């Protein structure tokens, strides 16, 4: 896994790391890094940090990013950061724990979650494009997935039924 990241993405990630945070590349770009053909265009970059925003952390991140010339908007899921490119900074998704951290791999200076964890994140989103991405992952890389881990994580997130339906439609037999 490797990738070239735009300077603004690198700078946002550097600022977050300077504040002691782990920074994960999530969303469609993480699939591209994994070599999954998402069959759609994506303009934004989705990052996640491994902790929730406290008021103090949110304010410190906002101030540092604005000082660097970025436009920052607060959103319910995190921060929308605008520069040369659009970067979403999501606060810790519910599944970020030691197992998630241990399975992530470094790619070009950013951590990239495992495909299994990306599937759970996309199922959590529930958006049509994300469900389509789950289908693409299974179609292209299903034979490489750790299905036991994936099912356990989906069960923990309350999403085993959704995953089961998608897998069944794609001809994957689970357990």
PyMOL commands that set and color helices and strands:
alter all, ss='L'
color gray80, all
select helices_A, chain A and resi 7-18+28-33+55-67+98-103+115-125+128-144+147-156+160-169
alter helices_A, ss='H'
color red, helices_A
select strands_A, chain A and resi 23-26+45-49+71-75+78-82+86-90+105-107+110-112
alter strands_A, ss='S'
color yellow, strands_A
deselect
rebuild
show_as cartoon
